[in-house]
Amino acid sequence: MGGSPASHLVVRIRGDEERVADRLLPPGDLNVARSRVSIRNQIRILRFRHGEMTQQQLADRVGVTRQTVNAIEGGKYSPSLEVAFRIAHVFGEPLEEVFQFVDAEPVRRG
């Protein structure tokens, strides 16, 4: 690869096997991806409605790390479709009750 800087997105999912999704994005594309799409979630509320479930307990049931649950819950990144369905299944809720898509305006840089 050339000498240009790039960002990697790596997602690790625990379970029967470990799968790694590695996608190379040019720096400009990363800014666009962050600015256009936002997914809100109700994970924290649902955890507390389900017996004050900890992030670790949810992570164990979904097959991801606690850090992954923390990052998704905190809106730091959006889960894969598979992980989103697994989280919704744990709570017995439809996907749209757990995650809400919000179409945000792109950030304009001056």
C-alpha positions in Angstrom: 0.0 0.0 0.0 1.1 3.6 -0.6 2.3 6.0 2.0 -1.1 7.7 2.5 -2.7 7.6 5.9 -5.8 5.5 6.3 -8.1 4.3 9.1 -9.0 0.7 9.9 -12.3 -0.4 11.3 -11.9 -3.7 13.1 -14.8 -5.5 14.8 -14.2 -8.7 16.8 -17.1 -10.9 17.7 -16.8 -13.7 20.2 -18.8 -16.9 19.8 -18.3 -20.2 18.0 -15.5 -18.5 16.0 -13.9 -15.1 16.0 -14.6 -13.1 12.9 -12.7 -9.9 12.0 -14.1 -7.3 9.6 -11.3 -5.1 8.4 -12.3 -2.2 6.1 -9.8 0.3 4.9 -11.1 3.9 4.6 -9.3 6.9 3.3 -9.3 9.7 5.9 -11.9 11.8 4.1 -14.3 8.9 3.8 -14.1 8.4 7.6 -15.3 12.0 8.2 -18.2 11.5 5.8 -19.3 8.2 7.4 -19.3 9.8 10.9 -21.3 12.8 9.8 -24.2 11.4 7.8 -25.5 8.5 9.9 -26.4 8.2 13.5 -28.0 5.3 15.3 -29.4 5.9 18.7 -30.2 3.1 21.1 -32.1 2.2 24.2 -29.6 -0.4 25.5 -28.9 1.2 28.8 -32.7 1.6 29.6 -33.4 -2.0 28.5 -30.5 -3.4 30.6 -32.0 -1.8 33.7 -35.5 -3.0 32.8 -34.1 -6.5 32.6 -32.9 -6.8 36.2 -30.2 -4.2 36.0 -28.2 -6.4 33.6 -24.6 -5.4 33.4 -22.7 -4.6 30.2 -20.7 -7.8 30.8 -23.8 -9.9 31.2 -25.2 -8.5 27.9 -21.8 -9.0 26.2 -21.7 -12.6 27.3 -25.2 -13.3 25.9 -24.5 -11.5 22.6 -21.0 -12.9 22.1 -19.0 -9.7 22.1 -16.7 -8.0 24.6 -17.9 -5.6 27.4 -16.0 -2.9 25.6 -18.0 -3.5 22.5 -21.3 -3.2 24.4 -20.0 0.0 26.0 -19.0 1.5 22.7 -22.4 0.7 21.1 -24.4 1.8 24.1 -22.4 5.1 24.2 -22.9 5.7 20.5 -19.2 5.5 19.7 -20.0 3.2 16.8 -22.9 1.4 15.3 -23.2 -2.4 15.6 -23.2 -4.8 12.7 -26.7 -5.9 11.7 -26.0 -9.4 13.2 -25.0 -7.9 16.6 -27.9 -5.5 16.5 -30.3 -8.4 16.0 -28.6 -10.4 18.8 -29.0 -7.5 21.2 -32.6 -7.1 20.4 -33.2 -10.8 20.8 -31.6 -10.8 24.3 -34.2 -8.2 25.3 -37.1 -9.8 23.4 -37.7 -6.5 21.6 -38.0 -5.7 17.9 -34.9 -4.2 16.4 -36.6 -0.8 16.0 -37.3 -0.6 19.7 -33.7 -1.1 20.5 -32.1 1.0 17.7 -33.3 4.1 16.0 -31.9 5.5 12.8 -31.4 9.2 12.8 -30.4 10.9 9.5 -28.0 13.7 10.5 -26.8 16.5 8.3 -23.2 16.3 7.2 -20.7 18.4 9.2 -19.5 21.3 7.1 -15.8 22.1 7.6 -14.7 25.6 6.8 
